[in-house]
């Protein structure tokens, strides 16, 4: 069935509801904004008029039978999938649902250790046991790339009872693995392939971008349209191809954790973003690529900076590269990416996505303009003139897989004690520690804490990096297994 992608069934139904000026005696309690006039004045009355609850004319996300079902079918077609599910708790909820849909307690799943924290939480929720594949690394940039086909094949050969292979497409910095070959290998061995495609929601809509997971034959993928596709923050989609995973199982898993009061602002923005990507994606993304390529050329003329891109293709773990990810290595200036991140925000009023030890990352997407890109380049040029020649001692980036002693789920529920981080060497972690963004754990529940991990966390603290997920918000203490 060929669907008319120029339609927005859910958004249209929401507008029709708004035009009727219905008198609300249901939730939400602000009643079209009248209950919070200060907020309504700031964000606009119309926004709060369409912040409504599920009702017959607007369908229900838990069991869609009308306009949400129609909008989800259009989303599925747009991404070459058999089914799509709207998500209002971000791609994190989709990643967890994917793992829970294929893995029962004790089942093994292959995944790269540079996975987002949502994948680790999916292991805790499902009880699955990770078989970690070491991602390839670029020592010059200090970042993890994709995984090699050979390492996945080796993990499968050593663990023939694995239920699924979990992949990232692309990494935060834009590198993609050879998904097509890995999917073929996994399917040959009867294993499902599920993909965290949080940063690849735009891939499907331009031929010069890497291929999307569903096009390449993955069984499931979770895509963050809010990151690169134009929808509102927290809105994503979960995509499914029929075969190894049952759609009703996926629906059940989503309903375990997803709210029954889904935001119609978020869901209708998915409807409109999907239409824009299908109808105008090639034109819009061509412009994005042009701006990003021009920016790379200009940045690479600036003393002390290196904007990396397509030249990395062919390096270990880089089958293809998403050029809309504008990563800039700043260590040639003698400063860390953490420092550059702060400088851009505090001195130039520019917010980039993240800073790490060596790099900053700017996400260039459908809402960027030539003027915004020029402002970033000019700021980097001025920053270079001020900071070139600074002296900074760079810490070795901790990228090796920690030793797994206990499964994430067992560690999560085990008895724990609180000790000083400095005294934790050799202990088994009872919680995750990560810098956010990107939200990739440095250590997770069940992993042994090494001296290198402690040293790296101390370095991150000294750089004023935002550390999360520990019970102690200042990460002076850590929960470890024991009494």
N, C-alpha and C positions, 0 to 999 in steps of 0.2 A: 504493500500500500504506500503510495507516494503522498506525503502530507504537505500542505501549503505552509511553508516556513515563514511566510509573511504574517501569519496569524499570531496573536498573543491571547489565548483563551482566558487564562487566569487574570491577566492584567485588565482585559476588557470587562470581565465580570466584576472586578473590583471597582472599576470606574462606573459601571452601571449601578452598582450598589450605592456609591457615593452620590450619584445624581438623584437618587430617590429620597435623600435626606431622611433616612429612617430614624425614628426616635428610639435610642438604645436603652434597654433595661437588661442588658447582658454585660459581660466583661469585655474589655478592660474597664476599670473603674473611672478612668479619667473622662469617659463619655465624650469622645471626639475632641479632647483637649480642654474641655471646660474646667476640669478639675485641677489642671496644672497650667494656669494662664501664663506664668512666667516662662515656662518651657515652650509653650505654644507660640508665644510671641517671638522667641528666638528661632525656632526651627520652622515655623510656618504652620498655619492652621490646617492646610491640606494634608500635611504629613500625618497629623494626629487623627484626622477624619477617616483615613484609610488604615489606621492601626486598629484592626478589628479582630474578632474571634471567629472560629469556624461556625458556619451556618449552612443551611441547605443550598443556598444559591452560590456559596463560595467553596463548597466541598470540604473534605477533611483529610489532612495529610496521613493520618493513621490508616485510612481505608478509602483511598480516592476512587470515586466512581463517575465524576463529571469533569469539571473544568481543570482540576489539578491533574487528574488522569490524562486528560487531553494534552495539557502542557508538558507533562512528563514524557508522553509519547513523542511529541515534537523534539524534546531534548534528546531522546534516544536516537531518533533518526539523524539528528544533527551530528551525533558522535559515532555513527555507524554501529550502534549497539542495539540489542534486542529490547532492553528495558532500561529505564532510568528512574531514579528516586530522588526527589528534592530533599536537600539537607539544610536544616536551619541551625545546626550546631557545628558548622564548618566541616572541612574534609577530615578533621580528627574523628568525628563520629562515623564517617564513611570508612575510614581505615579500620577502626575497631569493628564495625559491622562486617567488613570483608573477612577479617581473621576469624571472627566468631561464627561466620556462615560456613566456613570450611574446616575449622579445627575444633575438636573436642579436647577436654583435659587430657594431657599426656601426648597428644599428637605433635609431631615435629613439623616445623616450618623453616625453610631456608630464607634468610634475609640478610642484607648488608648491615653492618654495625652502625653505619651513619644514617640509620633510619630516624625519623622524627619520633618524639616521645609518644605520640598517639599509637605508634606500632608497639612500643613497649607496653603501654597501657592495654592494648589489645591482647597481648600475651597474658597479662594479669587477669583480664576479664574472661578469657577463653580457657586458660590453663594450658595453652600450647607451650611447647618447649622450643626455643630458638636454636637453629643451627646457623651460626653467623658465618657469612662470607666476608673476608677482608676486602674492602674496596681498594681499588688502585689509588695511589696517592701521587700528588705533584709536590715534591719537596721544595721546589723553588717558590711556589705559591702557598705552601703549607695547608693544602685543602685536599679532601677526599674527592675522588671522581666516581665513575661508575664501577661495576663489577665486570670481570672478564667472563666470557663463555666458559673458558677452561676451568676457572675456579668453581663455577656453578656445577659444571659436569662432575668435577671431583667431589663436591659435596653430595651430589645425587648418588654417585657410585658408592660413597661411604655411608650413605643413609637412604637405602632404597625404600624405606617405609615412610619417607617424608610425604605429607599430604599436599603441601603447596609451596610455591616459590613466590616470595614477596620482593618486588622491585621498585625502584624509584625512577621516575621519568618526567623531568630531568632532576638532577641534584639541584640544590639551592643555587649553585653557581652556574648551572646551565648545561652540564655534561650529561650525555645519555649513554646507557649501555646498549649493546647489540640485542635489543629486545626480541627481534624477529627470530634470531637463532636460539636464544634462551627459551623462548616460548615453545619453539619446535622441540627442543631437547626435553623440556618439562612434560609436554603433552605426550611425547613418545613413551615416557615413563609413568603415564597416568596421573600426573600431578597438575593441579590447577595453578594458574599464574594470576596473581592479584597485584595491582600496581597503584602506588601512591603517585598520582599525577597532579598533585597540588599546584605545581608550578608549570604545568603544561596544558592548561585549559584552552589555550589559543592555538595549539599545534595543528589541530584538524583543519584550520581555516586559512592556511597559506602554504603553498608548495615549497617555499624556501626555508620552512621550519622543520624540525625533526618530526617524524611520524608519531601519531597518537597511539596509545596502547591498544585501543579497541580495533583500530584499523589493522594492527599487526597481529590480532588474534588472541589478545589477553582475555581471560574469563571475566575479570572485574577490574574496574579502575574508579578511583575517587578523584574528582577534578574540582579545583577551587576557582570557580568562575569569578569570585570576588577578588582574587589576586591579579589575574591578567585578562579577565573577560568583561569587566565592567559592572558586575552586579554588586550589591551591597555587602559589606563586611559580614562574614559568618554564613553567607549563602553559598552552597556548593551542590554538587550532584554526584550520585553514585550510579555507575553504569554497569550493566550486566549483559554478557552473552550467554545464551542458553547452552546447556550441556552438562558440565561438571558441577554446577552450582544451581540449586533450585530457587526460582524467584520468590516463592512463598517463604522459604527459609530466610532469605535476605530481608523480606518484609517483617518477619517475626523478630529478627535480631534488631532491626532498626527501631521497632516499636518497644523493645526492652528499655532503650535508653533515650530515645528522642522525645521531646516534649509533645504533649497533646494540644498545646496552645501555640502552634507554629505561627510565626510572624508573617502576615500577608505582605508587609513591606519587603521582606527578604524574598519570599517566594515569587512575588510579581516581578521583582528586579531580575530574578533568574529568567523569567519568561521573556522579558524585554532584551536582556543581554544575549540570550540565545538567538533571538531574531536578528539583532544587530550583527552578531558574528557570522551568521549564515548569509545574510543579505548584503552586508558591507565589509565582511571580515578581510577579504583579499585587499580591498582598497585601503582600509584602515591600517592593517598590519604591514602593508607595503610602505606606508608612510612611517610607521614605527621603526621598521628595519632601516629605512633610509636615514632617519634621525640618529639611530644608534650607531650605524656604521660611520656616519660623519663624526659623531662624538668620539668614537674610538680613534679615528685618524687624528683628530685634534689633540686628544689626551696623550697619544703616543708621541707627540711632538714636545710635550712638556717635560722638562728636566726632572728625573727622579720618579716618574710615574710609568706604569705599564698597564694598559687596558687589554686584557686577554680576551681571545675570541676564537674564531674558526681555525686559527693556526694550530690549536691544540688537538684537532681531530686527527686521529691516528696514534696519539699518545696512549699509553696504557689507561684503559677505562674510559676513553673518550671516542665513542663510535660516531657521535654527531654532537652538535653544540647549538644551543639556543642563543642567538645573537641579541635577543631582547634583554638578556641578563648582562648588565654592564658592570662587570667586576674590574676593579682597579687595584693593582698592587702598589702600595705606598711605601714599602720598606726602603726604597731608594731615596726617600726623603729623610730617612733616619727616624721616622715615627711609626707607631703601630697603627693598624686599622682602627683600633678602639679610639686612639687619639684623634685620627682624621675624622671619624664619625662625630665626635664631640665638637671639633673645630667647625665642621660644616654646619652643624646645628646652631652652635652658640655665636659664631662670628659671621655666618653667611645666611642664616635662617633657611637652611636647606636640610631636609630630613631624608637621609638615605636608608635603605632597608636594614643594613647591618654593618658592623665592623668586626673584624677578627684580628688575629695577630699581625698578619701581613697586608690585609686587603679591606676595602670597602665594597659594598654591593649596592648598586642602584637598579631598581626594577623599572624598566621602561615599558609602558603598556598603552592601551587604547586611549587613555585620557591625557597623554603627554603631548606637548606641542614643541615646535621648533624653538620657541622662546624659552620654555622651561629647560630644554636640553642645553641651550646656549648659556643659561644662567649657571648650570652645574659646571660646565666646562670652564667658564670664566672664573668661578670660585676655585676650582682645582688649580688653575693657572696661577691665581693670586696666592693660594696656599703654598704652592711650590716655591714661589719667590720668597716667602716668609720663613719656611721651615726647612728648605734644602740645606743639608749639612748638620742637622740636629743629630745628636748622639743618643741612641736608644739600644739597650741590651735586649736582644730578641730572645724570647724563650722558645725552646724546641716544642713544636706542636705535638701534643699527645694524640696520635692517630691509631695506635695499635689496639687490637681487640683486647679488652680486659679478660681475665680468666673467669669463666662461669663455674660457680661452685654449687649453687642452688637455683632452681628454676625461678623466674620472676614472680610467679603466683605464690609458690611456697615461701619465698623470701618475704613477699608482701604481707602474708598472714602469720609469719613466724614471730616468736617472742623477740623483743629488741631491747637494746639499751642505748643510752645517749652518752657519747664520749666526745672529747675534743678532736677536731679534725686532725690536728697535728699528731695525735696519738693513734690514728686509725690505720696505719700501715699494717697490712696483712689481715685486717678484719674483713668480714663479708658485709657489704653494704645492705642496709635495710630500706634505702630510699634512693631516688634519682637525684643527680645534680647536673644542671645544664646551664649554659648561657642562652639567653633568649633575647632576640632571635639568634640562631636558627631553631633552637629547641631540640637539638640533638644531644642526648645524654652523654656526659663524660663518664659517668658510672651509673649503673642501674641496680635495682634490688637483685641480690644473688651473686653479684660480681665482687671479686677480691679487689680491695683498695691497695694500690701500689704507691710507693714513694713518689713515682713520677706523676701519678694522678693528683696527689696532695700538692705537689710543687706547682702543677699546672693550675689547679684551683686557686692557690695563693696568688699566682701571677694574674689570673683573671680578676681577682678581688682588687689587686693593686691597680689594675687598669680601669676600675670602676665599672666592670661589665655587669650587666643585669643577670644575676644568678637566681634560678628559680627551682621550685619543687621540693626544697628541703623544709623540714618543720621549723628549723631555725632560719629566719629570714636573712640573717647576716652571715650564715654559713661558718660560724665559729665552731659549732658542734655538728655532729652527724649521727644518725641512727644506724646502728650496726646490729647484726644478729647476735643474740646471747641474752643472758640474764644478769 
